Amino acid sequence: MNRNPLPYVDHFGLSPADLRAVLEAALSSGGEFAEVFCEHRSYDFINMEEDIIKETAEAVSLGLGVRVIRGDRTGFGYTNDLALDKVRKTALTAAAIARGRAVAPAVPSLRPRALRRSVYRAASPASAAGLGRKIGLVREAYAAARAYDPRIVKVKVHASDSLTTVCVANSEGLLARDVRPMVKLVCSAISEKDGKRESGYWGGGGRVGLEYFRDVLTPRRIGEEAAREALTLLGAADAPAGEMPIVLAPGHSGVLIHEAVGHLLEADFNRKRTSIFWNKMGKRVGSPLVTIYDDPTIPAFRGSYAIDDEGTPPRKTLLIEKGVVRGLLQDKLSARLMRGAELNGHGRRQDYSHWPIPRMANTFIAAGRDAPEDIVRSVNKGFYVASLSGGQVEDSGKFTFSVSLGFLIEDGKLGRPVKQATLIGTNIDILKRIDRVGGDLEFGLQTGTCSKDGQDVPVTDGCPTLRISAMTVGGTS
Amino acid sequence: MKKAAGKEPSLRDLGEALVAYARKCGADEAEVSVVDGYEFNVDVRKGRIETLIEAGSRSAGLRVIKDKRTAYASSSDLDLGTLRRLARNAVRRAELGNPDEFAGLAPAAKERVEAAALRLFDPEIARLDSKRKIGLALETEMAALRDRRITNSYGATFATNEIRSVLVLSNGFVGEYEQTYCGLGVGLQAGDTDHRVEDSWSSSKRHFKDLERPEEIARKAVERTVRQLGPRKIRTQNVPVIFEPTQTAWLMGFLFGCVTGTAVYQKATFLAGKLGQRIGNERITVVDDSLIPGELGSHPFDADGLPGQRTVVVERGVLKSYLCNYYAARKLGLRPTGNADGGGVGPSNFYLEKGDLAAEAIIAGTKKGFLLIRTLGHGLNSVTGDISRGAFGLWIEDGAVAYPVSEVTISGNLGRVLEGIEAVGTDLEFLSPVTGPTVKVAEMTVAGE
């Protein structure tokens, strides 16, 4: 793009010299590393339900966080008063973790780092568009869901967009800035028949502008897909219970990789040796068909960013190669403590009031060679996972994911739709049981959020059609 | 509470000024809430401080109504210029919405609840020095790590919050109160790398003196962790499931989501249209009570400025009341219950009333069953009431624990669970705002091999 539609605008009133002085104050008690993270976010929200635009909201968030590291200790303070004396006081609070005489070399003068190629694709930024235009998109999705079928009895559409400006400065002389757009339009629909109700959900967005809803995913399609899911579920049977072969639809099912692999390759869990993977670097943990990456640089994706929240330009990171553990998602603290570890730009935070931790961005399992139809045909009796609503993992490798819509597989064909069920397994067992991988890599809805240590960040996941030879399905029949 | 610097306007002045300004901009009605918080948090791990946070922050929220159209705004930047701009924008945005005959502020209530009587604020928390707070976390973790069966630690945390909240409505209501929270907890692992089990325990209170002692927290965390060592997977079957209080808590959280007025008018709950009907057996009485002194969920007034109250939600199995903010109540033709929270409905102290059997007696009276101690994943659908979650538990045989079970799921439906509760324990404690005692459900599906 020749013209950057999202120029950096200073919201903080702190010059490079001010930031340097704050960093020096932060190091005054013996800290080895200090960082200031300034953030301004403007956010718009529209809610349509009961056939009316029921409310709109606008939010402004402004503040900064100061972090001081000494060894494995972190001191952290934040403030939403950016007067220089308040910021200095915050720095001194964070500095108190170190308790001693200054040891770090003087902070070099700060020079803004030029950003490389942008990952944002907002030709027509939502933050600059009038509310009327956004309301138009909401109404379109709403009307499409409502009109889809008379059994659709309730519809809710939410649109939100934000523009986040960050400025990171640290005691190594880094000064990096980023302006991040985000858009999301989601629809939920409730169907009713004979007193029985079901719900469907669909949506999209990402680091894009409003042109996305014309060129990539229309509001109409969002409304129709939500309605379609709600209607399909009306005819769905209870999910089966017990162990059986599983086929995962492409796209949504990336949640499995996010839970089963991604979290447990975050560097902090490995440095602390709580993750089942901590002693498995270079070792085989899964089938040779399994190769997994996390790539924060995919243009327009919800999980992408030009720099992470520590100012590091991210790169596509290989996590698992043909079943062998190859990499970890790193942030600065873990990379410092795991001597020799390279940064790969996965230090993220929810906002200025949280410190950065290793996080996923866009996690996916690479495409294999099988034709998706052949994978379904290969299963005599099993469970096909069509859409997922989330999951959870613990460090032992036990993980779950929740299916919102599935189908029975009978004699190699998709049969009846079945309702929600949770699937559970242990990652090192399940990774070994992935025995067919399709060539059809897709990504899930651009609406996902990942939670860790009380911090939420936007992510996406992807995967091709996969077969798992056996996994426990938590239905009732 | 840390005092604001001398010349700054008080939160109340700020709220009143902003309400007046929004009215001047053309709002028929306006509501401003301002929160001033101070947070302390220390994480320790393996005997060393890992992170220390100390910070104060403020934020303001605004609701304006013009010609029955609503707009919201919020900001963490309390600069009056920013707030005024947000107020002007909100009035302008309201004009782009649709009129909603139910929009509007609640009329100011005649009754007021005395905040002081609720004992929400503990001055001792502000007086605790950092050394003491760090010491509590260190002591808790150290006590846990003394047990040889514990092989790794997620660390211990001590945290405190001091919050002052102000609510100003254009109908003349002005409310203000202070509250405190403190919490101490530890997370642990046992077993070797490929066969790890984990659990944690924490205590969270408004008053420092009510907090469980470090050795007590450590003991519970250790016990909860090591009892899962050497788990088996079981075959798929329908069996009685006993919920520990920590598990009844999420069951009640799910029930709460199904009885909010908002979910009812959106038809997003299977309990819509069931008011006055039997939704469970006679052992089930569920109450939402914001007036219990000193408890985590208590408050003198809600986000609509309406006084807190005690509401019987389910009485001996009959659904007696939905929980409503003013908007949902008007929409459904019901009375508001003092549960307004943000723009929606929130629980205060929402709990299942205790029964008459000790938890030990419930277990002893179970010939074969699954004692649920932990869940993984979400798997709750309020539209249908369906439940399907990853589960960890203890297998019960002839009234005693036989062995731990993992990598299974439990599934069922909240409606059938409420009908099927055949025993309710005496062990109700307000460990969290949404809570309940041990319960035994006659039958759920436990899926394994």
Interface residues (C-beta under 8 A of the other chain):
Chain A: F45 E49 E50 I52 I53 K54 E55 T56 A57 E58 A59 V60 S61 L62 G63 D72 R73 T74 G75 F76 G77 Y78 T79 N80 T90 T93 A96 I97 L131 G132 I135 V153 K154 K156 I190 E192 K196 R197 E198 S199 A239 A241 G242 E243 K272 R273 T274 I276 W278 N279 S353 W355 S389 G390 G391 Q392 V393 E394 D395 S396 K398 F399 T400 F401 S402 K419 Q420 A421 T422 L423 I424 G425 T426 I428 T472 V473 G474 G475 T476
Chain B: R45 R48 I49 E50 T51 L52 I53 E54 A55 G56 S57 R58 S59 T70 A71 Y72 A73 S74 S75 S76 D77 L78 T82 L86 N89 A90 R93 A94 L96 G97 N98 P99 D100 N152 Y154 Q189 T193 D194 H195 R196 V197 E198 R235 T236 Y265 Q266 K267 A268 F270 G343 L376 G377 H378 G379 N381 V383 T384 D386 S388 R389 G390 A391 S406 E407 V408 T409 I410 S411 G412 T445 A447 G448 E449
